[in-house]
Amino acid sequence: MFNDTEIKILSNSDNTTILKTEYADVQPFSKTYTFENGFNILTTMRAFCDKESIINEIGYVLINNEKYKAVDIKTWDTYKEAFLYKCKKK
């Protein structure tokens, strides 16, 4: 992994509270998640983080001034893989 991208873990969607700044290997990625009601979302990035990362599905992530929501996180032996949905700007 190349942990060369700064990611800021946010506690909420308004970018006011940064819980922690970490470095991750962030890559373009495309995966569609379909929910029970037929609602689909497309994740466009994935981040490979240290296993001790505080990234979770509750908070938000700021990468290069773009806000993302982690919709799925897989924990492996030595790292976490987070699938990120890009939030629309208001």
Backbone as a ProteinNet text record, in pm:
[ID]
protein_1_A
[PRIMARY]
MFNDTEIKILSNSDNTTILKTEYADVQPFSKTYTFENGFNILTTMRAFCDKESIINEIGYVLINNEKYKAVDIKTWDTYKEAFLYKCKKK
[TERTIARY]
84.3	0	89.2	41.2	107.4	19.6	47.6	-32.9	11.7	-24.5	24.5	-84.2	-207.3	-317.3	-367.8	-372.6	-422.9	-575	-629.4	-774.1	-805.3	-912.4	-955.8	-1085	-1086.6	-1205	-1290.7	-1414.6	-1506.4	-1611.6	-1660.7	-1764.4	-1904.3	-1916.9	-2049.1	-2033.4	-2142.3	-2139.8	-2106.2	-2094	-2071.8	-1924.5	-1832.9	-1687.8	-1632.8	-1706.9	-1660.7	-1574.2	-1590	-1515.1	-1431.6	-1301.4	-1209	-1163.1	-1197.4	-1159.5	-1012.5	-965.1	-827.9	-787	-660.2	-603.6	-516.3	-540.9	-466.4	-417.8	-333.4	-289.3	-333.5	-380.8	-433.7	-393.9	-408.7	-391.1	-530.1	-557.8	-690	-683.2	-778.2	-779.4	-919	-926.5	-1057.7	-1113.7	-1243.3	-1306.9	-1455.4	-1517.9	-1660.6	-1733.4	-1830.7	-1913.2	-2049.3	-2155.2	-2291.4	-2347.7	-2407.5	-2477.6	-2626.2	-2704.2	-2848.6	-2913.6	-3005.5	-3074.1	-3211.9	-3277.2	-3403.7	-3512.1	-3516.5	-3622.4	-3588.5	-3479.9	-3439.6	-3351.1	-3315.4	-3228.6	-3085	-3017	-2879.2	-2785.8	-2666.8	-2562.2	-2434.8	-2357.1	-2233.9	-2115.6	-2030.5	-1907.1	-1804.2	-1727.3	-1632.3	-1487.3	-1464.6	-1328.7	-1323.5	-1203.9	-1182.7	-1052	-1047.9	-930.8	-881.3	-753.6	-688.2	-621	-666.9	-621.6	-554.9	-477.9	-422.1	-535.5	-509.7	-613.1	-661.5	-577.5	-613.4	-688.2	-716	-785.4	-921.3	-962.3	-1092.8	-1203.3	-1173.7	-1276.1	-1391	-1515.2	-1632.3	-1747.9	-1858.8	-1974.2	-2060.6	-2030.3	-2110.8	-2064.7	-1934.5	-1879.7	-1857.3	-1786.3	-1754.3	-1603.3	-1556.7	-1414.3	-1394.5	-1293.8	-1260.3	-1128.7	-1132.4	-1014.6	-1003.9	-894.5	-873.7	-995.1	-1048.3	-1164.7	-1293	-1298.5	-1419.9	-1466.3	-1596.2	-1652	-1703.7	-1672.4	-1715.2	-1778.1	-1865.6	-1928.1	-1883.2	-1831.1	-1794.2	-1921.3	-1954.7	-2077.4	-2051.1	-1926.6	-1891.2	-1744.6	-1712.6	-1574.2	-1545.5	-1441.6	-1398.1	-1267.5	-1261	-1139.5	-1067.9	-942.8	-859.1	-755	-663.8	-563.6	-479.3	-438	-343.2	-391.7	-512	-561.4	-713.3	-768.8	-912	-928.6	-1036.7	-1071.5	-1207.7	-1209.8	-1333	-1380.5	-1506.9	-1567.1	-1641	-1606.1	-1647.5	-1743.6	-1851.4	-1950.6	-1925.1	-1911.3	-1885.3	-2015.4	-2014	-2130.9	-2142.9	-2265.9	-2289.7	-2271.1	-2219.4	-2202.7	-2334.7	-2354.4	-2476.4	-2452.3
-117.7	0	124.5	225.1	354.2	453.6	473.6	564.9	708	758.2	887.9	994	961.3	1057	1091.8	1221.8	1266.9	1257.8	1192.3	1187.3	1241.8	1318.1	1373.8	1305.4	1243.8	1175.5	1280.4	1296.6	1396.6	1328.9	1402.8	1346.4	1371.4	1466.7	1498.2	1548.8	1582.9	1619.4	1765.3	1848	1990.3	2032.4	1937.4	1960.9	2041.3	2056.9	2142.8	2070.1	1940.6	1867.2	1757.4	1779.9	1678.4	1594.5	1467.2	1378.4	1340.4	1315.4	1269.6	1286.1	1313.9	1314.9	1190.5	1114.3	991	992.1	896.3	877.1	740.2	734.1	609.7	597.1	478.4	452.4	463.8	574.7	601.3	577.9	498.9	461.9	479.5	514.7	515.2	373.2	362.7	231.2	249.9	156.5	167.2	41.5	63.2	-46.7	9.3	-57.5	-13.8	-96.8	-26.6	-91.5	-70.9	-179.1	-173.1	-205.3	-119.5	-137	-199	-238.7	-312.1	-240.7	-109.3	-35.6	-5.1	-63.9	-41.2	79.8	146.8	263.6	218.1	279.8	244.2	360.6	329.9	431	373.8	461.5	421.7	474.7	384.6	427.7	448.4	554.8	590.1	584.5	562.4	553.1	443.4	393.9	306.8	348.6	333.2	372.5	251.3	225.2	122	192.3	161.3	230	130.4	184.7	99.9	33.4	-84.1	-157	-79	8.1	87.1	214.6	237	357.9	370.5	496.3	518.6	539.4	518.9	535.2	438.7	486.9	403	448.6	375.6	407.3	519.5	568.2	673.4	811.9	832.9	964.4	985.5	1091.9	1130	1143.5	1145.5	1156.3	1271.4	1352.6	1462.8	1429.2	1424.8	1395.3	1504.2	1579.6	1688.9	1781.4	1820	1909.2	1852.4	1723.6	1654.4	1564	1566.6	1489	1354	1249.9	1114.3	1051	954.9	874.6	730.6	668.2	526.9	443.7	369.5	290.2	143.2	103.1	-35.1	-36.5	-107.1	-120.1	-267.5	-315.3	-453.4	-449.3	-525.6	-532.9	-663.2	-650.1	-764.7	-784	-875.7	-905.4	-784.2	-706.1	-597.6	-459.9	-449.1	-319.9	-319.4	-199.3	-183.1	-133	-175.4	-130.3	-61.7	68.9	147	186.5	160.7	196.4	329.2	428.5	566	618.1	680.6	746.7	897.8	962.3	1105.6	1182.1	1265.8	1346.6	1463.9	1501.3	1615.9	1744.3	1845.5	1976.1	2049.1	2126.9	2206.9	2344.7
0	0	0	-69.8	-72.5	2.7	128.1	209	181	63.1	18.1	6.6	43.8	33.8	172.8	200.9	330	331.5	432.3	450.5	589.7	596.3	724.2	763.2	879	929.7	1000.4	953.3	1007.9	1095	1193.4	1280.3	1226.4	1133.4	1078.3	935.3	872.7	731.2	704.3	807.6	780.9	784.5	789.8	783.1	900.5	1007.9	1116.1	1218.6	1232.8	1333.7	1269.7	1266.2	1214.3	1333.2	1331	1440.7	1432.7	1308.7	1291.6	1146.2	1124	989.8	975.9	870.7	845.8	701.3	669.6	531.6	485.6	359.8	304.9	158.6	106.4	-36.2	-98.6	-165.3	-223.2	-372.9	-423.9	-565.1	-623.4	-752.8	-819	-820.2	-803.7	-797.7	-821.9	-885.4	-914.3	-867	-778.5	-728.8	-692.6	-735.5	-706.1	-591.4	-495.9	-384.8	-405.6	-396	-411.7	-277.4	-237.3	-109.3	-132.4	-24.6	-30	-110.7	-102.7	-171.8	-317.7	-368.5	-506.4	-525.5	-417.2	-423	-446.4	-542.9	-576.6	-548.1	-499.3	-490.3	-552.2	-610.8	-678.2	-598.3	-551.3	-487.4	-598.2	-584.9	-690.7	-645.6	-517.3	-464.3	-359.3	-338	-223.3	-157.8	-26.9	50.3	128.4	115	194.2	311.7	432.4	553.4	647.4	741.3	846.3	922.7	974.8	1048.5	1169.7	1224.2	1341.6	1305.6	1179.5	1135.1	1204.5	1229.7	1293	1189.5	1062.1	958.4	986.9	966.7	991.7	902.3	907.2	822.9	879.6	998.4	1060.5	1017.1	1016.1	984.8	835.9	806	668.5	654.9	530.5	501	403.9	428.6	340	270.7	136.3	55	-50.6	-48.6	-144.7	-152.7	-37.6	-25.8	-86.1	-108	-153.2	-39.3	-12.1	98.6	48.7	124.2	92.6	215.8	188.9	294.7	273.7	376.7	367.6	379.6	275.5	277.9	310.7	300.4	333	372.5	478.4	522.3	548.4	486.9	508.3	586.2	693	773.4	741.5	699.7	665.1	776.5	756.9	860.6	897.7	797.3	824.7	781.9	725.7	679	669.6	648.1	620.9	478.3	415.5	281.5	290.1	261	272.4	132.9	104.1	-23.9	-5.7	-86.1	-61.4	-168.2	-120.3	-204	-197.7	-312.3	-315	-289.4	-187.8	-151.7	-247.7	-277.5	-364.7	-285.4	-353.4	-289	-286.2	-181.7	-171.1	-225.3
[MASK]
++++++++++++++++++++++++++++++++++++++++++++++++++++++++++++++++++++++++++++++++++++++++++

